[in-house]
Amino acid sequence: MFFLHRQSFFVALLLALVIYIVPLASAAESKCAGESQFSCPNCGGISVSDCMDCDGYLFTDYNYGLCYNRKLFNTNAENGNSDNHYPFLWTDIVGTIVWFLTAGIATACGVGGGGIYVPMGILLLRFPPKPSSGLSQASIFGASLGGILVNIRKRHPDEHIRDTKGTPSEEHPGKMIAYEKGKGPMEIEDDREKYLDGGDGKRKFYTRPVIDYNMALFLAPMEMAGAVLGVIIQRVFPNWLFLCFAAVVLGFTAFKTFKKFFVAYAKDKAAKEERIELTKRESQRVLESQKKQESDANGEGAASDAVDDVEGNANTKEEKEEEDDPKQLEQRRKFLEEDSRQYPFEKISYLILLWIGLTIITFLKGGKGVDSVIGITCQDAGFYVLVAAQFLWTLGFAAVFGYKNVKGVNERVAVNYPFNETDVMWDFKKLQFYSFFTFVAGIVAGLIGIGGGMVLGPLMIVMGVNPRVSTATTATMILLTSSSVAVMFVMSGLVPWQYAVYFFFVCLLGAYIGKTRIDAYVKKTGMGSILVGILATIIALATIGCIIILFLNLAKVDWCVDGFKAFCTVSSEENACPTRLLSLSAEEIFPY
């Protein structure tokens, strides 16, 4: 009920934003007239109103009124040369440091970092919005790939899953209370030894990959479908409107995540104190037991107690074996073996298939400022057929694997599968809840060029998913959504090759090193809430970045609020500066 109220409040807030601002944007449709003109060196000296129309010279010099080309670590300062009178050496060096650190921290928290990369690309690197968004996607691609290299080898935090029924949890129906709860280290070890020694001699401990592939197979296509809609909305929204939208969504998410952090931090702190107290009590009991044995000269009492314990344990084991249906136990072990595979190839293959299908459709259709490879435009019927195909492909995938998740949970519940307290018990109500917010996360990702993890990560944490599982799973999904878009941006020439490739590797290295170190610290301290706190901080910084960019953009145009854009605009061949796809020269790729 709590989540339904929050969901209703969120929807009402967005509706209020739309109801108030849409008339304002509509009324302002013709308010911002009289655009500036810039000289485009690449097209015979023609003038353009936006340097994004000047192929190869995407950056704008407002002082000189011309478009120029940006080169990585450029140190030249030749006035009058549209290529070389813009030195960015120190800007790029500082950007390298910021991108490296952001990649490590963001990937450890399960987000792509686009909410940081896009504002910093505009404010620090001085990229225009579209190239900044493209550079963000290349950076997210590199960071998420670095995260995958770490996550794909890691195991679930619970490395001692048993094949026994366990004690049902009253707070979480269908799940079991952890055997380690309320026990000290020595008690836990003794209990694990007794488990392995008991039963039918086939007992062992099970675990799972840290990436929840079942969750990714349902949520990834939902996020992709939202991103498709986000790109469509971006075609008509003025920049200030979608920045307002992004600020509201990210601000609300930051608030919710900070609240969850304070609750999670208090729980982690209490659990840490409880572990220390249990260890002290355990040590005292061991000392008292040793003193009692030393004072008992005959040792009969201890021997008698030991015999009683052995008989009691034997009786308990026999009772448990009688209560446990052999057929259920056998099926339960099959499920545990299936779930413990570190590399479930069929699930990984489905994710790759999802990515390939959507990438092919996206390249055929075009988008994000990139032309279609088959030459269709928004004026052609084929364009809208491909848009429908994107939705059918992604939503169809989500529907199939949503049904599979619910079916899989029901089959496991029937045999008393030992669900962890942080596992998601999929049912149709949860499918609706997750799909709604995942779709919203995709819309935000498509609008402002982020990975979507800033909305999806907090959602998983609020729903009780283990922070290490949620971060690994969202990082996997972000890799799918960012990679194809990043390739499109670079191939189209909307992002300088040198910057895209360089920051791809900077973020890959930063993510790999940063995630490895942060994960090790979280595992050592048991303070998973740290990830939640860092995530909340990143989202808050992204919100501030959106607001800063909004005001800077409005100030640049004398606070002129423009209206909605036409959904379909195609430049005439006479006035357009031709764009390129896969036509970069060797000198451009290797300028040194």
N, C-alpha and C positions, 0 to 999 in steps of 0.2 A: 504493500500500500504506500509505503514511504517513497519508493522509486516512482510509482505512478504519479504521486503528487508533484515530485520534482520534474518528471517528464512533462506534465501538464504546464507547470510554471515556465519551463524552458520554451515550449511551443508558443505559449502566450506572449513571452518576451519577444520572440522572433516575429510573431504576427504584429505586435505593437510597432516594432521597428519598421516592418514593411508598410503598415497602414499609414504611419507618420511620414516616412521618407519617400515612398513611391510617388505621391502627388507632387512633392517638392522636386524630384528628379524630372518628372514629366513636364512641370511648369518651366523648368530651366533648360528645356531642350535647345532653344536657340539663343540662350543668354550669352554663351561664351563664343563670340565670333571674333574674327580678326586674328588668325593664327600667325605665328612667326614663321619666317622662311629661312631655310638653311641651305648652304651650298654643298652639293654632293659631288666630290671629286671623281667618283667612280663612273659617273654617268654623263660625262661630257660637260660637267659644270652646271647641270640643271638644278633648280631649287626644289626642295621638298619641305613639307610642313612637319615631318617627323623623320628623324634620321634612321628609324627602323625600316624605312622604305629605300634606304641607300645601301645597297648590298656591299658588304665588306667594310663599311664605314658607319657603324651603328651608334657611335658615341657622339654626343652633342656638345659643342663648345658655344655656349650662349654669348660669351664675350666677343668672339670672332665671327659668330653666325655661320659656322660650318660644321660638317660631320667629319669625324676622324676615326682612324683605326687604332685599336688598343693592342699593345704588345707587352707580353709578360716581362717584368723586371726591366722595363725600358729606362735607359739612363741618358738618352740623347735630349737635347734641348735646342732644336733648330727652329727658330721662329719662322713662320710662313710655310713650313712643311707640315702638311696635314697628317703625316704619319708620325713624325719624330719630335714635335715640340711639346710632348706631354710625358715628362718623366714620372714613373710610378714605382720606382725601385723600393722606397721605404713603405709605401702603401701596400705593396704586394708582400713585403717581408712581414709586416705586422698582420696582414690578412692570413698569411701562412700559419702564424702562431695561433691566432684566434680560431681558424678552421680546424687545426690539429686538436686543440683542447676541446672545442665544441663537439667534434666527432666522437672523442673518447667518452665524454660525459653523457652526451645525448644517446649514444648507442647502448651504453650501460643501462640507461633508463627506458630503453625500448622505443625511442622516438628517432625520427630521421634527422632532426635539427633544422628543418626548413624554416621554422618560425624564427630562427636566429640567422640562418644564412641569407634569407631574402632581405631583411632589414639591413644587415651588415654589408651585404653586397651593394646596396644603394647608398648607405651612409659612409661606409669605410672605403670600399673599392670604387665607389662612384660609378657603378653600372646603372644603365637604365632599367626600369622595372622588368621588361621581358627578358633581356639577357641575364639579369640578376636571378630571375625565376629559373632560367635554364641552367645557370651555374649552380643554383641550389639543387636542382634535380641531379646534376652530375656529382655533386658533393654527397648527396643523400645516397646515391647509387654506390659510391665508393665506401661510405661509412657503413651502410647496411651489409655490403659484401664482406667487409672486415668483421662485422658482428657475426655473420653467418659462419665464417671460418672458425670463430670461437665457439658459437652455440651448438653447431652441428655435432661436435665431439663431446659436449657436456651432458651429464645425466641429471635427472630430476632431483630436487633437494631431498626427497624421501628415498633413500637408497636401501631401505630395509622393509619393503612391502611383503606381507605374509599371505599365505594362501588360506589362512583360517578366517572364520566369520568375524571375529572381534566383537567389541562392545558397541552397539548402535548409539549414535549421537542423538540426543534429544533436541539439540539446537539445529542440527542439520539432518533432517530425515533422509534415510537412504545411505548416509555416510557412517563411518566408524570413528570412534575415538582413538587417537594415536596411542600405541602401546607404551610409548616413552613418556606420556604425560604424567607429571607428578612423581617421576622417579629420578634418582641420582644416577651418575655415570656407571657406578658399579652394579646397581640394580638393573640398569638397562642391559649391561653386558651379560649378567647372569640370566636374565629373562630371555635374551636372544639365544644363549646356549641351550637353555631348556627347550626352546621352540625347535631348534635344529635336531636335538636328540629325540624329540617326541614324534608322534604320528606314525606314518607307515614307512618311515625311512627315506621318503622322497622329498622331504621338505627342503626348501632353500629360500633365499631372499630374492625378491624381484625389484626392479626399478623401471624407469621409463626415460625417454629423451626429455631434455628440458624444454624442447619445442613441442607444443601441443599441436600436432599436425591436423587432428580432427577439427579443432577450433579454427586453424588457419584456412582449411578447405572451405569452411562455411563463411567466415568473416572476410577473407581476402576478396572473393568475387563481389560481396556486398559493398566493400569499400571501393572497388574498381567501378561498380555501377554508379555510386555516388560521385566519383571523380568525373565520370562521363557527363553527368548532369551539371556538375560544377563548371566544367569547361563551356557547356552550352550557356549557362547563366553568365559566365564571364564575357561572352560575346556581346551581351546587351547592357550589362551593368557598367556605369561609369566607375573609374578607379576609386573615387571617394566612397561610393556606396558599398562596394565589396570589402573595402578596408574597414568600414563601420561594422559590417556584418561579421568580419573575421575578429575584430576587437571584442564584440559582444560574446561570440562563441568561445573564444580563447579566455576572455576574462571570467566568464561563468565557470569554465573548466578549471582554471587556476584556483578559483575560490573553493570549488568542491575538492580539488586535489589537496590543497593545504589543510582543509578540515580532516580529510582522511589521513594525512601525514601525522597530525597531532594525535589522533586516536591510535594509529599504528605505532607511533613512537612510544606512547605510554604503554602499550601492550608489550612491545619489545623490551622496554626497560624493566617492566614488572617480571617478564619471563626470565630476563637475565638475572635479576635479583633472586628469583625463585630457584634458578639453577645453582646459584652460589649457596643459598640456604640449604638446598637438598644435599649438596656436596658436603657441607659442614655436618649435617645430621648423619649422613652416611658414614663419615669418618668417625664420628662419636660412637655410632653403633658398632663399628668394627673394633674400636678400642675397648668398649665395654664387653664385647663378645670374647676378645682375647683375654681380658682380665678374668672373666668368669671361667674360661677354660683352664687358665692357670691355677685358679683357686680351687677348682674341682679336682681333687687328687685322683678319685676313682674314674671320673669321666662318664659315669653311668647316665647322669641326667642328660648330658649332651648327646650321648649315643641313643638314648630313648627318644629324645626330640628328633634326632636325625631319622630314626626308623619311622616315627609318626609322619614326618615330612615326606619321606619317600612314598609311604603308603598313600598319604593324602594326594600327592602329586600323581601317583599311578591311577588312583580312583578318578581324579579330575580328568586325566588324559583319556581314560576309558569312556567317561561320560561324554567328553567332547567328541570322541571318535564315533560313539553311538549316535549322537545328535547330528553329526555332519553326514549328509547324504553323499555316498560315494560318487554317484553320478554328477551331483552338483560340484563336488570337489574336483572331479576330473575336468568338467567344463570350465570351472573357475581357473584352474591351472592353464588351460588352453588360452583363455582370454589374457591371463597374466603374461604368458609367453609371447603372445601376439603383441601386446602393448609394450613389452620390454625391448623390442627390436630398436636398436639405435638408428638404423637407416631403413625405415619402411619404404621400400623402393616404389611400391604401387602408389602410395600417397604422395611421395616426392614427384613421381611421374605425372600425377594429376595436376599438381601445382605448376609444373613445367608446361603441361598441355594448356592450362588456363592462360598462362603468360603468352605462349606462342599464338594462341587463337586471338587474344585481344590485341597483341602487337601487330599481327597481320592486318586485322580490320582497321586499326588506327593508322597504319601506314597507307592503306588504300584510301581511307577517308581524308586524312590530314587533320590538322588541328594544332592548337597552341601556337598559332602563327606559322605553322609548317604546311607547305603545299602537299597535296595528294600526289603519290607516286604514279597514279594512273591519270592525273590531270583533271579530275572532277572538281567542281566547286559547289558552294552551297546553293547555286542556281540549278544544279542538276538533281534529278529525282534519285539518282544513285547515291548521292550524299545522304539523303534521309533514310534510304534503305540500309546503308551501312551504320547509321546512328542506331536504328532499330536493332540491327544485328549485334551491336555492342551490348545493348540492354538484354537481349535474349540470351546471349552467350554468358554474360556474368550472372544475371538473375537465375538462369536455368541451372548453372553450376551451384549457386547458393541453395536453391531449392532441393536439388538432389542430395547434396551433402548435409543439409540441415535435417532432412528426413533420415539419412543414414545415421547421424549423430543421435537422434531421438531413439531410433530402433536399437542402436548399439547399447545405449544406456539401459533401456528396458530389458534387453537380453541379459545384461550383467546383473541388474537388480534381481532378476528371477533366480540367479544362482548365488545370491549373497556375496557379490563381488566387493572386495574391500576398498571402497571409494575413500580417498583422502578428504579431509575436511575442506581443502582448498580446490577440490575438483569441481567442475561445472556439471551439474546433473541436468542434462539437456531435456527439455520438454517444449511443447509448442508455445507456451507463454514466454519462456526464456528466448526462444527463437525470435519472437516478435520484438522483445525488448532489445536484444543485441542487434538485430537487423536494423532497427530504427536508428540507433545511435551510430552504428557503423556506417550506415548510408550517409548520415549527417557528417561524419568524419571525412568520408570520401568527397562530399560536396566542398567542404572547407579546403581539402587538399587540392581539388581541381581549381578552386577559385584563386588561391594565393600561392600555389606552388610549394606546399609543404607535404610531408609524407603521410599525414593523417594520424600518426601515433600520438599526437598531443591531445586528441579527443579519445582515441581508442584505448590508449594505455590507462588513463584514469578510469575509464569505464570498467575495465577488467579488474582493476584494484578495488573499486567500490563494490564490485560483485563478489569479492573475496578470493580472487585468483591469486596464487602465490606470486609475489612481485618478480621473482627470478623467472618464473614460467611466462608471466605476462610480457616482460621485457623481451625475452627471447622470441616469443611468438609474434609480437607486433613488429620486431625487427625483420623477421622473415617475410611478413606481409608487405612491409615497406620496400623491400628489395624488388618485389614483383611490380609494385605500382610506379616506382621511380625509374627503373632501368630503361624501359622502352621509351618513356618520355624524354629521358636524358639523351638517348641516342638520336631521337628525332630532332631535338634542339641543336645538337652539334652538327648533324648531317646537313641541316638546313642553313647553317652559317649564322644562326641567331646568337650563338655563343662562340667566342674565339677558341679555336682548337687548343692553343697552348694553355689557356686558363682552364678549360674543361678537363683536359687530361692531367694537368699538374694538380689541380685541387681534388680530382678523383683519387689520386694516389696519396695525397696528403691526408685525406679523410680516411682512406682505407687503413693506412698505417696508424693514424691517431685512434681510430675505432678499435683496432686489434690490440694495441698496447693499453689504451685506456680501459676497455672493457675487461681485459684480463686482470689488471690491477684492482679495479673496483670490485669485480666479482670475488676475487680472492679475499678482499677485506670484508665484504658482506658475509661470506662463508665463515670466516674466522670469528667474527664478532656476533653473528646471528642477527644483526640489525638490518633486516630487509627494509625497514621504514626509511632508511637513508636514501634508497632509490626513489621512494615516493616523494621525499622532500626535495631532492634535486630536480625531479620531474616537474613538480609544482613551480619551482623557481624558474626553470626554462620556459614554461608556459607563460608565467607572469612577465618575463623579459620579452617574449614574443608579442604579448599584448601591448606592452609599452612601445615596442618597435613599430607595430602597426599604427598606433596613435601618432607617434612622431612622424612617420612617413606621411600619414594623412595630412597633418598640419603643414609639413614642409611642401607637399605637392600643392595644397591650396594656396599657400603663401606665394609660390612660384608663379601662379596664374592670377595673382591679385584677388584671391578668395572668390574666384568665379566657380560656381557650382554648375557643372554641365549636366545635361540630361542623359536619358538612355540612348544607347547606340543602336543603329540598325543591325538586325540579326545577320543579314546577308549583304555584304558589300564586296564587290569584286572590282579591282582597279582596272582601268582600260589599258590596253597594251601601249597606247601612244604616250601616256603620261607616267606609266609605271617604270621603275628602275628594276631590271630583271634580277630575280633572286636565283640562288644556286642550290642544287642538291648533289652532293658528292662531286663537286667541281673545284675543290681547293687545289692550288698549285703546290709544288714541292717547296717553294720558297716560303709560302704562308705556313706550311706545317712545320718546316725546319728553318726558322728565320735566322739562325746563327750558323 
